[in-house]
């Protein structure tokens, strides 16, 4: 997530420079043929260009609206995780009781830390790469990775989980495919034991189980967005329409500028670059927004949100030496 007022031009222009170079080439070639070889037939009426431009603008606007909706839904889900996590904290502290205060504090810490393990396993799963994601496959995104770090790519999940789980539970979780789901299963198993031992009343047991169900709902919604891409047919038609428009733009401008004089046709190049760049950037922005967990600079900042949850819950335990919040790097917060 970008935390600045806007993307700086010295970041944005290099990020889109291949689109600019593409438009320079696409516009210079027909203009040169028109001017030097008198291929005047390259100039076409503006009407077909305008019709294709209208279709491209419509589908680009539709795509960007839908990709933003995916991003915003992901942010809402993580807002729900924050709220549910705080609720889990107060339920654990107020519902789980024993006569031995040290034992009670140990149980609270165990249930809290296992929740941190769930957050850790979940964010690592969401940062895994999918074949349709763009952040590692597109050259302009790979270059932009130099400006920030994705914590989940710096180490394996076991490195972080070891801080929250016992050795036995860690080995169990690492042997599972869906690690986050199994961590919640461990929470449920312990709640049942606490209920059987009389350390958790029946009513409170049901309430805490319902909260675990809520956490499963949040996880499932995250997995739906992660594992179901923006439909490829809409993504493909958007790309085809935009690139068709960029090819037609210089031909339409040639016809219009030729009416003003033979030398004026060279204005085709800058005007084609400007207009084509606008549509190509719209397409690129939609592409970079459609996968809100892929590790891009426009992602939902799940790493920093998980750290904020951990700080809040450890504070509930009255722990000292709380972990530091994750801060933006070059105005990018992950």
N, C-alpha and C positions, 0 to 999 in steps of 0.2 A: 504494500500500500504506500502510495506516495504521500508524504506528510507535508510537502511544500505547498505554496499557493498555486503553483502550476509547474509543468515541466519546463526546464530552462532550454532555450534554443540550442545551446551548445551540447545538450543531450539529445534533444528531439530531432534536430536536423541530421546528425550522424545516424540516428536510429532509422531514419527514413531515406538515407542517401541513395540506396539502391533504387528506390522508386523514382527519385529525381533523375538519376543517371539513365534509367530506363526511359523516362519521358523525353529527355534530351535526345536520345538515340532515335526514338520513335517519331519525333517531330522533325529532326534534322534531315533524316534520309528522304522523306517525300518532298520536303521543301527544297533540298538540293536538286533532286530530279526535276522538280517543277521549274526551278530557276535556270539551271545550267543546261538541261536537255530538252526544255520546252515540253515536258510531259503535262500539259495543261489538263488532260483528262483526269488527273489525280484529284483535282478540285471537285468536290461534290456539294450539292445543295445542303443548306443547314438543317432542313426539316428532318431527314433521317437521323442526323446526329442528335438533334433535340429529342426525338422520340426514344432513342436508345438511352440518352442521358436521363430522361424522366424515369424509365424503367430501372436504370441502375441506381438512381437516387432513392426510388421507392424501396427496392430490395435491400440497399445498404442501410437505410433508416430502419427497416423492419429487423434486420439482423442485429444492429447495434442495440435496439430496444430489447430484443430477446436475450442477448448476451449480458446486458446490464441487469436484466431481471434474474439471470442465473447468479450473477455476482451478489446482488442484493439479497437474494434468498439465502445464499451461503452465509452472508453476514448476519442475517436474522437468526439462522440456526445457531451460530456461535454466540450470539447474544443470549439465546435460550440456554446454551451450555453454561455460560457464566452465571446466569440466575439459578439454574438447577444445582450448580456446584456449591454456591453459597448456601442454598437450602439444605444440601447434603451436609454441609459443615455444621449448621445449627441443629439439625436432627441428630447427628452423631453425638454432639456434645450434650444435648438435653435428653435424648431418649436412651442412650446406652449408659447404664449405671451399675456400679458394683460397690460393695462395702469397702473394698480396698482402693483408696484413691490413686495409688501408684499403678495398680492393675487397670483401673478405669482410664487413666491417662494413656497407658500403653495401648489399650484397645482403641481409644480415639485416634491416636497417632497411626496405628496400623490401618484403620479404615480411611483416614485422610490420605496416607501415603499410597494406598492402593488406588485411590481415586486419581492421584497424580500419575500413577502408572497407566491408568486408562487414558488420560489426556495425552500422555507421551506416546503410547502405542497408536492412538487414533491419529495424531498429527503425522507420525512417521508413515502410516498407511496412506494418508491423504497426499503425502508428498511423493509417493511412488509414481514413476513415469508410466504413461499410457501411449499407445501408438498414435493417437490422434492429437496429442498435446504438442505445443509449439515451442516451448521455452528452450528445449535442447536441440530441436531439429532445424529451426530457422536461424540463419547466420546473424541477423540483426539482434535477435534475442540472446544468442550465445555471447555476443560482444557486450551486451548490456549487463550480463552477469558479473562483469568485472567491477561494477559499481556497488555491489551488495553481496551478502552471504546468505545462503539458505541453511539454517542450523541443522536440519535433518539430513543434509547431504555431506555434513562435515564429519559424521561418525555414524556407527550402527546403532540400532534401537537398543541393543543390549547394554551399551555404554551408559545410557540414561536410565534404563529400567533398574539397573543394579542399585541405584540410589533409593529405590522405593519398595522393592520386594525382597523377601527372604530368599535365600539360595534355592530352597525347594520350590517356592512359587516361581522364581525366575526361570528355573530349568523347565518347569511345566509350561509357562507362557511362551518361552522361546521355541518350544516344540510344536506350537499350534500355528495354524495358518492365519486365522483371524484373531490376532492377539488381543485387540481391544475388547472384543466380545467375550473372550475367555476371562479377562480381568473382572468384568462385571459379574460373570458366573461365580468367580471366587468370592466377590462381595456378597452375593446372594447366599452362598453356602455358609459363610460366617454368620450372616444375620440369622439364618435358621438355627445354627448352634447356640447363638446368644439367646434366642427365643426359647429354645428347649431348656437352657440352663437358668431361665428366669431373669436374665439380665436385660431383656428387651420384652416389654409387654406385647400382648397379641395385637392390640390396636396400633401401637407404634411400629410393630413389625410389618403390618400391612401397609402403613403409610410409607415406610422406607422401601418396601418392595415396589410400591407404585412409582417411587422416585427412580429406582433402578430401571423400571420399564420406560420411564420418561427419557432416561439417558440412552437406552437402546433406540428409542424413537429418533433422538438427535443423531445418533451414529448412523442409523439407517438412511436418514435424509441426506447426510453428508455423502454416504456411499452411493446414493442415487445420482447425485450431481457428479461425483467423481467418475463413476463407471458408465454413465450414459452421456455421450458427447452431444454437443449441439448438432442437430440432424445434418448429416453430410450433404443431403440434397440441397438444403438451403444454403449451406456454406459454399457448395460448388457453384450454384447458379449465381450467387453474389459475385464470386471471383470471375466467372465467365462474362457476366454483364459489364463489370467494371473494366476488365481488360479489353473487351470489344469497344467500349466507349473510348478508351485511351488511344486505340488504333484509328478510330474514325475522327477524333477531334482535330488532328492536324489537317486532314483532308477537308473538313468543313471550314476551318480557318483559312486555308489556302484560297478557297472560293471567295470568301468574304474580303480578305485583305487584297486580293488581286484586283478588286474593283477600285482600289485606291492608288494603284501604281505597281509596277513590276518590282521595285525595290522594297516596297512595304510588305511584300509576302514574307519577309524574314521575321516579321513580328509574330508569325505563326509559331515560331520556336518558343519564345518566352511565355506567350499566352497558353500554348498547349501544355507547357511544363506546369504552369500555375494551376490550371483547371484540372489537369490529369492528376497532379499531386494531391489535390483536395480529395478526389474520389479514391485514390489508392491508399491514402492515409486513413480514410474512413474504414476501408476494408481491413487494413492492418490493425487498427485499433479494435475493431470487432473481434478479429482473430485473437488478439492478445488478452481479451476480456472473457472469452467464452469458457475458460477452464480456471475457476477461482482458487484451485489448490495446487496448481502445477509448479509453483516456484517462481512465478513471474513477478515483476515489480508492481503489478496491479492486483495481486492476490489479496484474499482476506488474510490479515496478519495472525494466523493461528498460533504461531510460535510465541509471539508477545502476549497474546490473550491467554494462552496456557500458563505462561509465567505469571501474569497478573492474578490468575485464579490461585496459583500455588502460593503467592505472597499473601493473598487475602486469607486463605485457609490456615496457613502457618501462623498468621497473626492471631487467628481464633484460638490456636493452641498456646498462645503466649510465648512462642519461640523467639529467641534472639538470633541475630545474624541472618536475617531474612535475605533470600537471593535478590539480586539487583534486577530491576526491570530491563527488558530488552529495548535498546534505543535504536532509532533509525540510523542507517548507514547511508550517507549521501542522500538523505531524505527518503530512503526506502525502508519501511518497517515490515518485517517478516513475522 
